[in-house]
């Protein structure tokens, strides 16, 4: 993987910390969090200060989320499957391959760790038979999380533009310019999810074309613990 993945000073430590922390709740422990002393939901617990990366990617790490999508509840599991060459227009770049498993289908996502940035380069959706329904390549990338000092300061704002090359099983390929407006809404902000109570980096991404907003809460050494949007979608880390 060379410098493409491991240039961050705490990348290895953060990834291992996240893997160990999350692995600790996989053995029948329900929603108990090892970072909160096995305290279940952690509703009454003090926020835990953790260390490591905000997105500690390591092969084998898995996160399970309780999802409520406008009243429809289900679980989603996200697992880091491997590291591999990105291929396609990003050939030569080493990426982490994640699979999100939903009740009826799956999504593949490929992330590049580049210094203090985690970049989303490619994703696709699969149906229940494993056939690709939609496929998207992002150029130069779509941001997952930015750990640079200027973008981990409360109130910081910035804009990223990208091209989304979208292909579906029913339509021809299209290229669309996208603008993402980012804001840091909180640093060391307490957040409680079924997995525990933590201090988090709270960021939001706004699409100026339609006003849609996604908000994310990342915890050092754990990863994303919560996600919402302004149309009724909620994800919370459970194990």
C-alpha positions as CSV (number, residue, x, y, z in Angstrom):
1,X,0.0,0.0,0.0
2,X,3.0,2.3,0.5
3,X,2.5,6.0,1.1
4,X,-1.0,6.0,-0.4
5,X,-2.5,4.5,2.7
6,X,-0.2,4.7,5.6
7,X,1.3,8.2,5.5
8,X,-0.7,9.3,8.5
9,X,1.3,9.4,11.7
10,X,-1.4,7.6,13.7
11,X,-3.0,5.5,10.9
12,X,-1.9,2.1,12.1
13,X,-2.6,2.9,15.7
14,X,-6.0,4.3,14.9
15,X,-7.0,1.4,12.7
16,X,-6.0,-1.2,15.2
17,X,-7.6,0.7,18.0
18,X,-10.9,0.7,16.1
19,X,-10.6,-2.9,15.1
20,X,-10.0,-4.0,18.7
21,X,-12.7,-1.8,20.1
22,X,-15.3,-3.0,17.6
23,X,-14.3,-6.6,17.8
24,X,-14.9,-6.5,21.5
25,X,-18.7,-6.4,21.0
26,X,-19.1,-9.1,18.4
27,X,-19.3,-12.1,20.8
28,X,-22.9,-12.0,21.8
29,X,-22.6,-8.7,23.8
30,X,-25.6,-7.1,22.2
31,X,-25.2,-3.3,22.2
32,X,-22.7,-3.3,25.0
33,X,-19.7,-1.0,24.3
34,X,-16.2,-2.0,25.5
35,X,-15.3,1.7,25.4
36,X,-18.1,2.4,28.0
37,X,-17.3,-0.5,30.3
38,X,-20.0,-2.8,28.9
39,X,-22.6,-0.2,29.9
40,X,-25.2,-1.1,27.3
41,X,-26.7,1.9,25.5
42,X,-24.6,4.3,27.5
43,X,-27.5,6.8,28.0
44,X,-26.4,7.6,31.5
45,X,-22.7,7.3,30.9
46,X,-20.2,10.1,30.7
47,X,-18.9,10.7,27.1
48,X,-15.8,8.7,26.5
49,X,-12.7,10.4,25.0
50,X,-11.1,8.1,22.5
51,X,-8.0,8.1,20.3
52,X,-7.0,7.2,16.8
53,X,-8.5,8.1,13.4
54,X,-12.1,9.3,12.9
55,X,-12.4,6.6,10.2
56,X,-10.2,3.7,11.4
57,X,-10.2,1.5,8.3
58,X,-8.6,-2.0,8.7
59,X,-9.4,-5.3,7.0
60,X,-11.9,-7.3,8.9
61,X,-13.4,-4.4,10.9
62,X,-17.2,-4.4,10.9
63,X,-19.9,-1.9,12.1
64,X,-23.6,-2.6,12.5
65,X,-26.1,0.2,12.5
66,X,-29.8,0.4,13.5
67,X,-31.5,2.3,10.7
68,X,-34.8,4.1,10.7
69,X,-35.8,5.3,7.3
70,X,-39.0,7.3,7.6
71,X,-40.4,4.7,10.0
72,X,-39.0,1.7,8.3
73,X,-36.5,0.0,10.6
74,X,-33.8,-2.4,9.7
75,X,-30.1,-3.2,10.4
76,X,-27.2,-2.4,8.1
77,X,-23.7,-4.0,8.5
78,X,-20.6,-2.4,6.9
79,X,-17.5,-4.6,6.7
80,X,-14.0,-3.8,5.4
81,X,-13.3,-6.8,3.1
82,X,-9.8,-6.1,1.7
83,X,-7.3,-3.6,0.2
84,X,-7.0,-3.7,-3.5
85,X,-6.2,-1.6,-6.6
86,X,-9.1,0.8,-7.4
87,X,-9.0,0.0,-11.1
88,X,-10.9,1.9,-13.7
89,X,-10.1,5.6,-13.9
90,X,-8.3,5.3,-10.5
91,X,-6.1,2.4,-11.4
92,X,-2.8,2.4,-9.4
93,X,-4.5,3.8,-6.2
94,X,-4.8,1.4,-3.3
95,X,-8.2,1.5,-1.7
96,X,-10.2,-0.2,1.1
97,X,-13.1,-2.2,-0.2
98,X,-16.2,-2.1,2.0
99,X,-19.5,-4.0,1.7
100,X,-22.7,-2.6,3.2
101,X,-25.3,-5.4,3.7
102,X,-28.9,-4.5,3.8
103,X,-31.9,-6.8,4.3
104,X,-32.5,-7.2,0.5
105,X,-29.3,-5.9,-1.3
106,X,-25.7,-4.8,-0.9
107,X,-23.5,-1.8,-1.7
108,X,-19.8,-1.8,-2.5
109,X,-17.7,1.2,-1.6
110,X,-14.0,1.9,-2.3
111,X,-12.2,4.4,0.0
112,X,-8.7,5.8,-0.4
113,X,-6.8,7.0,2.7
114,X,-4.7,9.9,1.5
115,X,-2.9,11.7,4.4
116,X,-5.6,13.1,6.6
117,X,-8.4,12.6,4.1
118,X,-10.6,9.6,3.5
119,X,-11.8,9.8,-0.1
120,X,-14.7,7.9,-1.7
121,X,-13.7,7.0,-5.2
122,X,-16.2,4.5,-6.4
123,X,-19.4,2.7,-5.3
124,X,-22.1,0.5,-6.7
125,X,-25.4,-1.0,-5.7
126,X,-26.3,-4.7,-6.1
127,X,-29.6,-6.4,-6.2
128,X,-30.4,-9.6,-4.2
129,X,-28.9,-11.7,-7.0
130,X,-25.6,-9.8,-6.9
131,X,-26.3,-7.9,-10.2
132,X,-25.1,-4.3,-10.4
133,X,-28.0,-1.9,-10.4
134,X,-26.1,1.4,-10.3
135,X,-22.4,2.3,-10.5
136,X,-20.7,5.7,-9.6
137,X,-17.2,6.9,-10.0
138,X,-16.2,10.2,-8.4
139,X,-13.6,12.5,-9.8
140,X,-11.4,13.6,-8.2
141,X,-13.2,12.1,-5.1
142,X,-16.2,12.5,-2.8
143,X,-15.1,13.3,0.7
144,X,-15.8,10.8,3.6
145,X,-14.0,12.7,6.4
146,X,-11.3,15.3,6.5
147,X,-9.0,15.3,9.6
148,X,-6.9,18.3,8.7
149,X,-6.7,20.9,11.5
150,X,-8.5,23.5,9.5
151,X,-11.4,21.2,8.9
152,X,-11.7,19.8,12.4
153,X,-12.4,23.3,13.9
154,X,-15.9,24.1,15.0
155,X,-17.6,26.5,12.5
156,X,-15.2,25.7,9.7
157,X,-16.8,25.6,6.2
158,X,-15.5,24.6,2.8
159,X,-16.8,23.6,-0.6
160,X,-15.7,20.6,-2.8
161,X,-16.7,20.1,-6.4
162,X,-16.6,16.8,-8.2
163,X,-17.9,14.8,-11.2
164,X,-20.1,11.8,-10.7
165,X,-20.0,9.4,-13.6
166,X,-23.2,7.4,-13.1
167,X,-24.2,4.2,-14.9
168,X,-27.3,2.1,-14.3
169,X,-28.7,-1.2,-15.6
170,X,-31.4,0.7,-17.4
171,X,-29.9,4.0,-18.6
172,X,-26.8,5.2,-20.4
173,X,-23.8,6.6,-18.5
174,X,-24.1,10.3,-17.5
175,X,-21.6,12.7,-16.0
176,X,-22.9,15.2,-13.4
177,X,-21.1,18.0,-11.7
178,X,-21.8,18.0,-8.0
179,X,-21.0,20.6,-5.3
180,X,-20.7,19.6,-1.6
181,X,-20.8,22.3,1.0
182,X,-19.2,21.1,4.3
183,X,-19.5,22.5,7.8
184,X,-18.0,21.4,11.1
185,X,-21.0,21.6,13.5
186,X,-19.2,20.4,16.6
187,X,-15.8,19.2,18.0
188,X,-15.7,16.9,21.0
189,X,-19.5,17.0,20.9
190,X,-21.2,14.4,23.1
191,X,-23.3,11.8,21.2
192,X,-25.2,8.8,22.5
193,X,-26.0,5.8,20.3
194,X,-26.9,2.2,21.2
195,X,-23.2,1.4,21.2
196,X,-22.3,4.0,23.8
197,X,-21.7,7.7,24.6
198,X,-18.7,9.4,23.0
199,X,-17.1,12.7,22.1
200,X,-17.5,13.2,18.4
201,X,-16.7,15.2,15.3
202,X,-20.0,16.4,14.0
203,X,-20.0,17.5,10.4
204,X,-22.7,18.2,7.8
205,X,-22.7,18.1,4.0
206,X,-25.3,20.2,2.0
207,X,-26.2,19.9,-1.6
208,X,-27.0,23.5,-2.8
209,X,-29.0,22.3,-5.8
210,X,-31.8,20.7,-3.7
211,X,-31.0,21.8,-0.1
212,X,-30.6,18.2,1.1
213,X,-28.4,17.9,4.2
214,X,-26.5,14.9,5.6
215,X,-25.0,15.0,9.1
216,X,-22.3,12.7,10.4
217,X,-20.9,12.0,13.8
218,X,-17.4,10.4,13.8
219,X,-15.6,9.1,16.9
220,X,-11.8,8.6,17.1
221,X,-10.8,5.0,16.9
222,X,-14.5,3.9,16.3
223,X,-15.6,5.6,13.1
224,X,-19.0,6.8,12.1
225,X,-21.5,6.3,15.0
226,X,-24.5,8.3,13.7
227,X,-25.8,9.7,10.4
228,X,-29.0,11.7,9.7
229,X,-30.5,13.6,6.8
230,X,-33.2,16.2,6.5
231,X,-35.7,13.8,5.0
232,X,-36.2,11.4,7.8
233,X,-33.2,8.9,7.7
234,X,-31.3,7.9,10.8
235,X,-28.4,5.5,11.4
236,X,-27.0,4.7,14.8
237,X,-24.1,2.4,15.6
238,X,-25.2,-0.6,17.6
239,X,-22.2,-2.9,17.5
